[in-house]
């Protein structure tokens, strides 16, 4: 249902509404990236797989993901303001 709403806005809404929806989606996604890392972090399947491939600790990968998502939030938030 959400995909249909985004499609309809993208195709038929005025430009101002399209911009407002794009900003809303961006502000929804940027903080959610930071919020997921502490929830899953070391226990994420990707962290386990990377541990097996590189022999680097799972916590290191979670820390890198947290740093990257925090940087994306800061940079993206700065661009959106």
PDB file of N, CA, C and O in Angstrom:
ATOM      1  N   UNK A   1       0.816  -1.185   0.000  1.00  0.00           N
ATOM      2  CA  UNK A   1       0.000   0.000   0.000  1.00  0.00           C
ATOM      3  C   UNK A   1       0.868   1.260   0.000  1.00  0.00           C
ATOM      4  O   UNK A   1       0.554   2.237  -0.680  1.00  0.00           O
ATOM      5  N   UNK A   2       1.952   1.231   0.761  1.00  0.00           N
ATOM      6  CA  UNK A   2       2.834   2.393   0.814  1.00  0.00           C
ATOM      7  C   UNK A   2       3.474   2.651  -0.542  1.00  0.00           C
ATOM      8  O   UNK A   2       3.614   3.800  -0.961  1.00  0.00           O
ATOM      9  N   UNK A   3       3.861   1.581  -1.224  1.00  0.00           N
ATOM     10  CA  UNK A   3       4.470   1.756  -2.540  1.00  0.00           C
ATOM     11  C   UNK A   3       3.504   2.405  -3.519  1.00  0.00           C
ATOM     12  O   UNK A   3       3.918   3.212  -4.351  1.00  0.00           O
ATOM     13  N   UNK A   4       2.223   2.065  -3.432  1.00  0.00           N
ATOM     14  CA  UNK A   4       1.220   2.695  -4.286  1.00  0.00           C
ATOM     15  C   UNK A   4       1.100   4.177  -3.963  1.00  0.00           C
ATOM     16  O   UNK A   4       0.991   5.003  -4.870  1.00  0.00           O
ATOM     17  N   UNK A   5       1.119   4.519  -2.684  1.00  0.00           N
ATOM     18  CA  UNK A   5       1.023   5.929  -2.291  1.00  0.00           C
ATOM     19  C   UNK A   5       2.225   6.715  -2.807  1.00  0.00           C
ATOM     20  O   UNK A   5       2.062   7.823  -3.318  1.00  0.00           O
ATOM     21  N   UNK A   6       3.420   6.161  -2.683  1.00  0.00           N
ATOM     22  CA  UNK A   6       4.616   6.843  -3.177  1.00  0.00           C
ATOM     23  C   UNK A   6       4.551   6.985  -4.691  1.00  0.00           C
ATOM     24  O   UNK A   6       4.920   8.028  -5.230  1.00  0.00           O
ATOM     25  N   UNK A   7       4.092   5.965  -5.374  1.00  0.00           N
ATOM     26  CA  UNK A   7       3.954   6.017  -6.829  1.00  0.00           C
ATOM     27  C   UNK A   7       2.974   7.112  -7.244  1.00  0.00           C
ATOM     28  O   UNK A   7       3.254   7.894  -8.152  1.00  0.00           O
ATOM     29  N   UNK A   8       1.829   7.162  -6.577  1.00  0.00           N
ATOM     30  CA  UNK A   8       0.828   8.173  -6.924  1.00  0.00           C
ATOM     31  C   UNK A   8       1.350   9.582  -6.663  1.00  0.00           C
ATOM     32  O   UNK A   8       1.108  10.492  -7.456  1.00  0.00           O
ATOM     33  N   UNK A   9       2.058   9.760  -5.565  1.00  0.00           N
ATOM     34  CA  UNK A   9       2.634  11.079  -5.281  1.00  0.00           C
ATOM     35  C   UNK A   9       3.665  11.435  -6.347  1.00  0.00           C
ATOM     36  O   UNK A   9       3.684  12.562  -6.842  1.00  0.00           O
ATOM     37  N   UNK A  10       4.522  10.481  -6.699  1.00  0.00           N
ATOM     38  CA  UNK A  10       5.573  10.740  -7.678  1.00  0.00           C
ATOM     39  C   UNK A  10       5.007  11.072  -9.055  1.00  0.00           C
ATOM     40  O   UNK A  10       5.578  11.885  -9.781  1.00  0.00           O
ATOM     41  N   UNK A  11       3.900  10.453  -9.415  1.00  0.00           N
ATOM     42  CA  UNK A  11       3.353  10.652 -10.755  1.00  0.00           C
ATOM     43  C   UNK A  11       2.351  11.793 -10.847  1.00  0.00           C
ATOM     44  O   UNK A  11       2.299  12.481 -11.865  1.00  0.00           O
ATOM     45  N   UNK A  12       1.563  12.005  -9.813  1.00  0.00           N
ATOM     46  CA  UNK A  12       0.419  12.900  -9.964  1.00  0.00           C
ATOM     47  C   UNK A  12       0.389  14.097  -9.020  1.00  0.00           C
ATOM     48  O   UNK A  12      -0.389  15.024  -9.246  1.00  0.00           O
ATOM     49  N   UNK A  13       1.194  14.110  -7.989  1.00  0.00           N
ATOM     50  CA  UNK A  13       1.147  15.219  -7.030  1.00  0.00           C
ATOM     51  C   UNK A  13       1.928  16.412  -7.570  1.00  0.00           C
ATOM     52  O   UNK A  13       2.829  16.247  -8.393  1.00  0.00           O
ATOM     53  N   UNK A  14       1.586  17.606  -7.112  1.00  0.00           N
ATOM     54  CA  UNK A  14       2.374  18.780  -7.498  1.00  0.00           C
ATOM     55  C   UNK A  14       3.800  18.682  -6.956  1.00  0.00           C
ATOM     56  O   UNK A  14       4.073  17.918  -6.030  1.00  0.00           O
ATOM     57  N   UNK A  15       4.688  19.452  -7.536  1.00  0.00           N
ATOM     58  CA  UNK A  15       6.103  19.382  -7.179  1.00  0.00           C
ATOM     59  C   UNK A  15       6.338  19.628  -5.691  1.00  0.00           C
ATOM     60  O   UNK A  15       7.172  18.954  -5.086  1.00  0.00           O
ATOM     61  N   UNK A  16       5.638  20.556  -5.102  1.00  0.00           N
ATOM     62  CA  UNK A  16       5.811  20.832  -3.674  1.00  0.00           C
ATOM     63  C   UNK A  16       5.471  19.625  -2.816  1.00  0.00           C
ATOM     64  O   UNK A  16       6.159  19.352  -1.833  1.00  0.00           O
ATOM     65  N   UNK A  17       4.430  18.908  -3.170  1.00  0.00           N
ATOM     66  CA  UNK A  17       4.053  17.707  -2.426  1.00  0.00           C
ATOM     67  C   UNK A  17       5.085  16.605  -2.618  1.00  0.00           C
ATOM     68  O   UNK A  17       5.393  15.873  -1.678  1.00  0.00           O
ATOM     69  N   UNK A  18       5.618  16.483  -3.820  1.00  0.00           N
ATOM     70  CA  UNK A  18       6.653  15.480  -4.070  1.00  0.00           C
ATOM     71  C   UNK A  18       7.890  15.753  -3.220  1.00  0.00           C
ATOM     72  O   UNK A  18       8.479  14.831  -2.656  1.00  0.00           O
ATOM     73  N   UNK A  19       8.279  17.024  -3.131  1.00  0.00           N
ATOM     74  CA  UNK A  19       9.442  17.393  -2.331  1.00  0.00           C
ATOM     75  C   UNK A  19       9.183  17.103  -0.852  1.00  0.00           C
ATOM     76  O   UNK A  19      10.052  16.572  -0.161  1.00  0.00           O
ATOM     77  N   UNK A  20       7.997  17.449  -0.370  1.00  0.00           N
ATOM     78  CA  UNK A  20       7.657  17.213   1.040  1.00  0.00           C
ATOM     79  C   UNK A  20       7.678  15.723   1.366  1.00  0.00           C
ATOM     80  O   UNK A  20       8.180  15.331   2.420  1.00  0.00           O
ATOM     81  N   UNK A  21       7.149  14.902   0.491  1.00  0.00           N
ATOM     82  CA  UNK A  21       7.149  13.454   0.715  1.00  0.00           C
ATOM     83  C   UNK A  21       8.572  12.911   0.679  1.00  0.00           C
ATOM     84  O   UNK A  21       8.922  12.054   1.490  1.00  0.00           O
ATOM     85  N   UNK A  22       9.394  13.391  -0.240  1.00  0.00           N
ATOM     86  CA  UNK A  22      10.782  12.943  -0.320  1.00  0.00           C
ATOM     87  C   UNK A  22      11.541  13.301   0.959  1.00  0.00           C
ATOM     88  O   UNK A  22      12.307  12.486   1.473  1.00  0.00           O
ATOM     89  N   UNK A  23      11.333  14.513   1.474  1.00  0.00           N
ATOM     90  CA  UNK A  23      11.968  14.905   2.736  1.00  0.00           C
ATOM     91  C   UNK A  23      11.476  14.017   3.885  1.00  0.00           C
ATOM     92  O   UNK A  23      12.268  13.586   4.724  1.00  0.00           O
ATOM     93  N   UNK A  24      10.196  13.756   3.918  1.00  0.00           N
ATOM     94  CA  UNK A  24       9.643  12.908   4.978  1.00  0.00           C
ATOM     95  C   UNK A  24      10.218  11.503   4.955  1.00  0.00           C
ATOM     96  O   UNK A  24      10.550  10.946   6.001  1.00  0.00           O
ATOM     97  N   UNK A  25      10.335  10.935   3.776  1.00  0.00           N
ATOM     98  CA  UNK A  25      10.901   9.589   3.654  1.00  0.00           C
ATOM     99  C   UNK A  25      12.370   9.597   4.087  1.00  0.00           C
ATOM    100  O   UNK A  25      12.815   8.700   4.803  1.00  0.00           O
ATOM    101  N   UNK A  26      13.119  10.615   3.647  1.00  0.00           N
ATOM    102  CA  UNK A  26      14.533  10.697   4.020  1.00  0.00           C
ATOM    103  C   UNK A  26      14.690  10.831   5.534  1.00  0.00           C
ATOM    104  O   UNK A  26      15.542  10.170   6.127  1.00  0.00           O
ATOM    105  N   UNK A  27      13.870  11.685   6.165  1.00  0.00           N
ATOM    106  CA  UNK A  27      13.968  11.860   7.616  1.00  0.00           C
ATOM    107  C   UNK A  27      13.515  10.615   8.366  1.00  0.00           C
ATOM    108  O   UNK A  27      13.924  10.397   9.507  1.00  0.00           O
ATOM    109  N   UNK A  28      12.688   9.808   7.747  1.00  0.00           N
ATOM    110  CA  UNK A  28      12.291   8.544   8.368  1.00  0.00           C
ATOM    111  C   UNK A  28      13.414   7.512   8.277  1.00  0.00           C
ATOM    112  O   UNK A  28      13.673   6.791   9.241  1.00  0.00           O
ATOM    113  N   UNK A  29      14.077   7.438   7.132  1.00  0.00           N
ATOM    114  CA  UNK A  29      15.090   6.409   6.905  1.00  0.00           C
ATOM    115  C   UNK A  29      16.431   6.702   7.593  1.00  0.00           C
ATOM    116  O   UNK A  29      17.080   5.780   8.088  1.00  0.00           O
ATOM    117  N   UNK A  30      16.847   7.959   7.628  1.00  0.00           N
ATOM    118  CA  UNK A  30      18.153   8.280   8.211  1.00  0.00           C
ATOM    119  C   UNK A  30      18.270   7.863   9.678  1.00  0.00           C
ATOM    120  O   UNK A  30      19.229   7.168  10.016  1.00  0.00           O
ATOM    121  N   UNK A  31      17.353   8.245  10.565  1.00  0.00           N
ATOM    122  CA  UNK A  31      17.494   7.803  11.962  1.00  0.00           C
ATOM    123  C   UNK A  31      17.242   6.311  12.156  1.00  0.00           C
ATOM    124  O   UNK A  31      17.779   5.709  13.086  1.00  0.00           O
ATOM    125  N   UNK A  32      16.434   5.713  11.293  1.00  0.00           N
ATOM    126  CA  UNK A  32      16.156   4.290  11.475  1.00  0.00           C
ATOM    127  C   UNK A  32      17.408   3.455  11.242  1.00  0.00           C
ATOM    128  O   UNK A  32      17.553   2.390  11.842  1.00  0.00           O
ATOM    129  N   UNK A  33      18.313   3.914  10.385  1.00  0.00           N
ATOM    130  CA  UNK A  33      19.569   3.202  10.182  1.00  0.00           C
ATOM    131  C   UNK A  33      20.412   3.164  11.435  1.00  0.00           C
ATOM    132  O   UNK A  33      21.042   2.152  11.740  1.00  0.00           O
ATOM    133  N   UNK A  34      20.424   4.277  12.169  1.00  0.00           N
ATOM    134  CA  UNK A  34      21.179   4.334  13.418  1.00  0.00           C
ATOM    135  C   UNK A  34      20.501   3.480  14.488  1.00  0.00           C
ATOM    136  O   UNK A  34      21.182   2.876  15.317  1.00  0.00           O
ATOM    137  N   UNK A  35      19.187   3.423  14.479  1.00  0.00           N
ATOM    138  CA  UNK A  35      18.452   2.680  15.502  1.00  0.00           C
ATOM    139  C   UNK A  35      18.555   1.174  15.374  1.00  0.00           C
ATOM    140  O   UNK A  35      18.436   0.459  16.369  1.00  0.00           O
ATOM    141  N   UNK A  36      18.772   0.681  14.169  1.00  0.00           N
ATOM    142  CA  UNK A  36      18.813  -0.773  13.955  1.00  0.00           C
ATOM    143  C   UNK A  36      20.121  -1.374  14.461  1.00  0.00           C
ATOM    144  O   UNK A  36      20.129  -2.508  14.939  1.00  0.00           O
ATOM    145  N   UNK A  37      21.213  -0.642  14.364  1.00  0.00           N
ATOM    146  CA  UNK A  37      22.520  -1.203  14.729  1.00  0.00           C
ATOM    147  C   UNK A  37      22.580  -1.635  16.193  1.00  0.00           C
ATOM    148  O   UNK A  37      23.022  -2.752  16.459  1.00  0.00           O
ATOM    149  N   UNK A  38      22.157  -0.809  17.161  1.00  0.00           N
ATOM    150  CA  UNK A  38      22.213  -1.291  18.546  1.00  0.00           C
ATOM    151  C   UNK A  38      21.284  -2.479  18.818  1.00  0.00           C
ATOM    152  O   UNK A  38      21.558  -3.283  19.709  1.00  0.00           O
ATOM    153  N   UNK A  39      20.203  -2.595  18.068  1.00  0.00           N
ATOM    154  CA  UNK A  39      19.275  -3.711  18.265  1.00  0.00           C
ATOM    155  C   UNK A  39      19.883  -5.025  17.809  1.00  0.00           C
ATOM    156  O   UNK A  39      19.774  -6.035  18.505  1.00  0.00           O
ATOM    157  N   UNK A  40      20.515  -5.023  16.662  1.00  0.00           N
ATOM    158  CA  UNK A  40      21.029  -6.270  16.088  1.00  0.00           C
ATOM    159  C   UNK A  40      22.527  -6.404  16.280  1.00  0.00           C
ATOM    160  O   UNK A  40      23.004  -7.438  16.749  1.00  0.00           O
ATOM    161  N   UNK A  41      23.275  -5.368  15.923  1.00  0.00           N
ATOM    162  CA  UNK A  41      24.718  -5.272  16.127  1.00  0.00           C
ATOM    163  C   UNK A  41      25.504  -6.546  15.958  1.00  0.00           C
ATOM    164  O   UNK A  41      25.593  -7.093  14.859  1.00  0.00           O
ATOM    165  N   UNK A  42      26.077  -7.021  17.052  1.00  0.00           N
ATOM    166  CA  UNK A  42      26.960  -8.195  17.022  1.00  0.00           C
ATOM    167  C   UNK A  42      26.244  -9.470  16.602  1.00  0.00           C
ATOM    168  O   UNK A  42      26.877 -10.385  16.075  1.00  0.00           O
ATOM    169  N   UNK A  43      24.953  -9.546  16.824  1.00  0.00           N
ATOM    170  CA  UNK A  43      24.214 -10.768  16.513  1.00  0.00           C
ATOM    171  C   UNK A  43      23.636 -10.782  15.102  1.00  0.00           C
ATOM    172  O   UNK A  43      22.945 -11.729  14.727  1.00  0.00           O
ATOM    173  N   UNK A  44      23.909  -9.748  14.321  1.00  0.00           N
ATOM    174  CA  UNK A  44      23.412  -9.713  12.948  1.00  0.00           C
ATOM    175  C   UNK A  44      24.078 -10.819  12.126  1.00  0.00           C
ATOM    176  O   UNK A  44      25.241 -11.156  12.347  1.00  0.00           O
ATOM    177  N   UNK A  45      23.344 -11.361  11.202  1.00  0.00           N
ATOM    178  CA  UNK A  45      23.880 -12.431  10.356  1.00  0.00           C
ATOM    179  C   UNK A  45      25.078 -11.939   9.568  1.00  0.00           C
ATOM    180  O   UNK A  45      26.034 -12.685   9.357  1.00  0.00           O
ATOM    181  N   UNK A  46      25.032 -10.674   9.125  1.00  0.00           N
ATOM    182  CA  UNK A  46      26.167 -10.122   8.388  1.00  0.00           C
ATOM    183  C   UNK A  46      27.422 -10.071   9.256  1.00  0.00           C
ATOM    184  O   UNK A  46      28.520 -10.358   8.778  1.00  0.00           O
ATOM    185  N   UNK A  47      27.264  -9.708  10.522  1.00  0.00           N
ATOM    186  CA  UNK A  47      28.422  -9.650  11.416  1.00  0.00           C
ATOM    187  C   UNK A  47      29.029 -11.044  11.603  1.00  0.00           C
ATOM    188  O   UNK A  47      30.250 -11.200  11.646  1.00  0.00           O
ATOM    189  N   UNK A  48      28.181 -12.028  11.710  1.00  0.00           N
ATOM    190  CA  UNK A  48      28.667 -13.401  11.869  1.00  0.00           C
ATOM    191  C   UNK A  48      29.393 -13.856  10.607  1.00  0.00           C
ATOM    192  O   UNK A  48      30.458 -14.468  10.688  1.00  0.00           O
ATOM    193  N   UNK A  49      28.818 -13.557   9.440  1.00  0.00           N
ATOM    194  CA  UNK A  49      29.443 -13.947   8.178  1.00  0.00           C
ATOM    195  C   UNK A  49      30.774 -13.231   7.980  1.00  0.00           C
ATOM    196  O   UNK A  49      31.750 -13.842   7.545  1.00  0.00           O
ATOM    197  N   UNK A  50      30.817 -11.933   8.299  1.00  0.00           N
ATOM    198  CA  UNK A  50      32.070 -11.194   8.147  1.00  0.00           C
ATOM    199  C   UNK A  50      33.125 -11.685   9.133  1.00  0.00           C
ATOM    200  O   UNK A  50      34.317 -11.676   8.823  1.00  0.00           O
ATOM    201  N   UNK A  51      32.699 -12.106  10.301  1.00  0.00           N
ATOM    202  CA  UNK A  51      33.633 -12.686  11.275  1.00  0.00           C
ATOM    203  C   UNK A  51      34.277 -13.943  10.701  1.00  0.00           C
ATOM    204  O   UNK A  51      35.480 -14.158  10.846  1.00  0.00           O
ATOM    205  N   UNK A  52      33.479 -14.755  10.061  1.00  0.00           N
ATOM    206  CA  UNK A  52      34.009 -15.988   9.471  1.00  0.00           C
ATOM    207  C   UNK A  52      34.956 -15.689   8.306  1.00  0.00           C
ATOM    208  O   UNK A  52      35.957 -16.381   8.124  1.00  0.00           O
ATOM    209  N   UNK A  53      34.639 -14.663   7.523  1.00  0.00           N
ATOM    210  CA  UNK A  53      35.460 -14.358   6.350  1.00  0.00           C
ATOM    211  C   UNK A  53      36.755 -13.636   6.699  1.00  0.00           C
ATOM    212  O   UNK A  53      37.784 -13.873   6.067  1.00  0.00           O
ATOM    213  N   UNK A  54      36.715 -12.759   7.700  1.00  0.00           N
ATOM    214  CA  UNK A  54      37.866 -11.898   7.967  1.00  0.00           C
ATOM    215  C   UNK A  54      38.581 -12.201   9.280  1.00  0.00           C
ATOM    216  O   UNK A  54      39.714 -11.762   9.477  1.00  0.00           O
ATOM    217  N   UNK A  55      37.950 -12.932  10.168  1.00  0.00           N
ATOM    218  CA  UNK A  55      38.484 -13.229  11.501  1.00  0.00           C
ATOM    219  C   UNK A  55      38.557 -11.985  12.392  1.00  0.00           C
ATOM    220  O   UNK A  55      39.199 -12.007  13.442  1.00  0.00           O
ATOM    221  N   UNK A  56      37.902 -10.911  11.972  1.00  0.00           N
ATOM    222  CA  UNK A  56      37.803  -9.723  12.816  1.00  0.00           C
ATOM    223  C   UNK A  56      36.566  -9.871  13.699  1.00  0.00           C
ATOM    224  O   UNK A  56      35.574 -10.454  13.262  1.00  0.00           O
ATOM    225  N   UNK A  57      36.599  -9.359  14.924  1.00  0.00           N
ATOM    226  CA  UNK A  57      35.481  -9.569  15.849  1.00  0.00           C
ATOM    227  C   UNK A  57      34.165  -8.969  15.337  1.00  0.00           C
ATOM    228  O   UNK A  57      34.150  -7.965  14.626  1.00  0.00           O
ATOM    229  N   UNK A  58      33.074  -9.617  15.723  1.00  0.00           N
ATOM    230  CA  UNK A  58      31.743  -9.152  15.317  1.00  0.00           C
ATOM    231  C   UNK A  58      31.461  -7.753  15.832  1.00  0.00           C
ATOM    232  O   UNK A  58      30.801  -6.965  15.153  1.00  0.00           O
ATOM    233  N   UNK A  59      31.953  -7.432  17.025  1.00  0.00           N
ATOM    234  CA  UNK A  59      31.739  -6.110  17.588  1.00  0.00           C
ATOM    235  C   UNK A  59      32.380  -5.003  16.766  1.00  0.00           C
ATOM    236  O   UNK A  59      31.872  -3.883  16.716  1.00  0.00           O
ATOM    237  N   UNK A  60      33.504  -5.322  16.120  1.00  0.00           N
ATOM    238  CA  UNK A  60      34.151  -4.344  15.255  1.00  0.00           C
ATOM    239  C   UNK A  60      33.246  -3.981  14.085  1.00  0.00           C
ATOM    240  O   UNK A  60      33.119  -2.811  13.726  1.00  0.00           O
ATOM    241  N   UNK A  61      32.621  -4.991  13.495  1.00  0.00           N
ATOM    242  CA  UNK A  61      31.719  -4.728  12.369  1.00  0.00           C
ATOM    243  C   UNK A  61      30.516  -3.908  12.819  1.00  0.00           C
ATOM    244  O   UNK A  61      30.085  -2.994  12.116  1.00  0.00           O
ATOM    245  N   UNK A  62      29.978  -4.231  13.980  1.00  0.00           N
ATOM    246  CA  UNK A  62      28.844  -3.451  14.500  1.00  0.00           C
ATOM    247  C   UNK A  62      29.263  -2.008  14.761  1.00  0.00           C
ATOM    248  O   UNK A  62      28.495  -1.083  14.494  1.00  0.00           O
ATOM    249  N   UNK A  63      30.464  -1.809  15.278  1.00  0.00           N
ATOM    250  CA  UNK A  63      30.965  -0.456  15.507  1.00  0.00           C
ATOM    251  C   UNK A  63      31.144   0.325  14.220  1.00  0.00           C
ATOM    252  O   UNK A  63      30.841   1.516  14.157  1.00  0.00           O
ATOM    253  N   UNK A  64      31.641  -0.354  13.188  1.00  0.00           N
ATOM    254  CA  UNK A  64      31.783   0.304  11.891  1.00  0.00           C
ATOM    255  C   UNK A  64      30.418   0.670  11.309  1.00  0.00           C
ATOM    256  O   UNK A  64      30.253   1.750  10.742  1.00  0.00           O
ATOM    257  N   UNK A  65      29.449  -0.219  11.447  1.00  0.00           N
ATOM    258  CA  UNK A  65      28.101   0.087  10.952  1.00  0.00           C
ATOM    259  C   UNK A  65      27.490   1.251  11.708  1.00  0.00           C
ATOM    260  O   UNK A  65      26.828   2.103  11.117  1.00  0.00           O
ATOM    261  N   UNK A  66      27.710   1.288  13.012  1.00  0.00           N
ATOM    262  CA  UNK A  66      27.178   2.391  13.813  1.00  0.00           C
ATOM    263  C   UNK A  66      27.847   3.712  13.421  1.00  0.00           C
ATOM    264  O   UNK A  66      27.177   4.737  13.290  1.00  0.00           O
ATOM    265  N   UNK A  67      29.149   3.683  13.239  1.00  0.00           N
ATOM    266  CA  UNK A  67      29.864   4.900  12.818  1.00  0.00           C
ATOM    267  C   UNK A  67      29.388   5.356  11.442  1.00  0.00           C
ATOM    268  O   UNK A  67      29.170   6.547  11.222  1.00  0.00           O
ATOM    269  N   UNK A  68      29.228   4.422  10.527  1.00  0.00           N
ATOM    270  CA  UNK A  68      28.778   4.771   9.181  1.00  0.00           C
ATOM    271  C   UNK A  68      27.366   5.307   9.152  1.00  0.00           C
ATOM    272  O   UNK A  68      27.089   6.288   8.461  1.00  0.00           O
ATOM    273  N   UNK A  69      26.467   4.681   9.891  1.00  0.00           N
ATOM    274  CA  UNK A  69      25.079   5.152   9.895  1.00  0.00           C
ATOM    275  C   UNK A  69      24.947   6.482  10.630  1.00  0.00           C
ATOM    276  O   UNK A  69      24.106   7.306  10.272  1.00  0.00           O
ATOM    277  N   UNK A  70      25.776   6.697  11.659  1.00  0.00           N
ATOM    278  CA  UNK A  70      25.766   7.990  12.353  1.00  0.00           C
ATOM    279  C   UNK A  70      26.307   9.087  11.436  1.00  0.00           C
ATOM    280  O   UNK A  70      25.766  10.192  11.403  1.00  0.00           O
ATOM    281  N   UNK A  71      27.356   8.787  10.706  1.00  0.00           N
ATOM    282  CA  UNK A  71      27.898   9.760   9.736  1.00  0.00           C
ATOM    283  C   UNK A  71      26.866  10.064   8.655  1.00  0.00           C
ATOM    284  O   UNK A  71      26.695  11.219   8.265  1.00  0.00           O
ATOM    285  N   UNK A  72      26.183   9.039   8.173  1.00  0.00           N
ATOM    286  CA  UNK A  72      25.153   9.256   7.165  1.00  0.00           C
ATOM    287  C   UNK A  72      24.031  10.128   7.710  1.00  0.00           C
ATOM    288  O   UNK A  72      23.510  10.984   6.996  1.00  0.00           O
ATOM    289  N   UNK A  73      23.657   9.920   8.961  1.00  0.00           N
ATOM    290  CA  UNK A  73      22.625  10.753   9.594  1.00  0.00           C
ATOM    291  C   UNK A  73      23.093  12.197   9.684  1.00  0.00           C
ATOM    292  O   UNK A  73      22.334  13.113   9.367  1.00  0.00           O
ATOM    293  N   UNK A  74      24.336  12.413  10.114  1.00  0.00           N
ATOM    294  CA  UNK A  74      24.857  13.773  10.252  1.00  0.00           C
ATOM    295  C   UNK A  74      24.967  14.469   8.905  1.00  0.00           C
ATOM    296  O   UNK A  74      24.544  15.616   8.757  1.00  0.00           O
ATOM    297  N   UNK A  75      25.531  13.782   7.928  1.00  0.00           N
ATOM    298  CA  UNK A  75      25.708  14.390   6.607  1.00  0.00           C
ATOM    299  C   UNK A  75      24.363  14.569   5.908  1.00  0.00           C
ATOM    300  O   UNK A  75      24.080  15.629   5.352  1.00  0.00           O
ATOM    301  N   UNK A  76      23.540  13.527   5.942  1.00  0.00           N
ATOM    302  CA  UNK A  76      22.227  13.617   5.305  1.00  0.00           C
ATOM    303  C   UNK A  76      21.341  14.645   5.972  1.00  0.00           C
ATOM    304  O   UNK A  76      20.632  15.392   5.297  1.00  0.00           O
ATOM    305  N   UNK A  77      21.377  14.689   7.300  1.00  0.00           N
ATOM    306  CA  UNK A  77      20.593  15.695   8.024  1.00  0.00           C
ATOM    307  C   UNK A  77      21.060  17.095   7.687  1.00  0.00           C
ATOM    308  O   UNK A  77      20.252  18.012   7.545  1.00  0.00           O
ATOM    309  N   UNK A  78      22.374  17.259   7.559  1.00  0.00           N
ATOM    310  CA  UNK A  78      22.915  18.560   7.179  1.00  0.00           C
ATOM    311  C   UNK A  78      22.471  18.985   5.784  1.00  0.00           C
ATOM    312  O   UNK A  78      22.206  20.163   5.544  1.00  0.00           O
ATOM    313  N   UNK A  79      22.390  18.036   4.875  1.00  0.00           N
ATOM    314  CA  UNK A  79      21.939  18.346   3.528  1.00  0.00           C
ATOM    315  C   UNK A  79      20.441  18.655   3.467  1.00  0.00           C
ATOM    316  O   UNK A  79      19.993  19.440   2.632  1.00  0.00           O
ATOM    317  N   UNK A  80      19.682  18.032   4.355  1.00  0.00           N
ATOM    318  CA  UNK A  80      18.233  18.222   4.330  1.00  0.00           C
ATOM    319  C   UNK A  80      17.775  19.495   5.050  1.00  0.00           C
ATOM    320  O   UNK A  80      16.649  19.951   4.853  1.00  0.00           O
ATOM    321  N   UNK A  81      18.638  20.057   5.873  1.00  0.00           N
ATOM    322  CA  UNK A  81      18.227  21.245   6.627  1.00  0.00           C
ATOM    323  C   UNK A  81      18.402  22.493   5.803  1.00  0.00           C
ATOM    324  O   UNK A  81      18.106  23.591   6.275  1.00  0.00           O
TER     325      UNK A  81
END
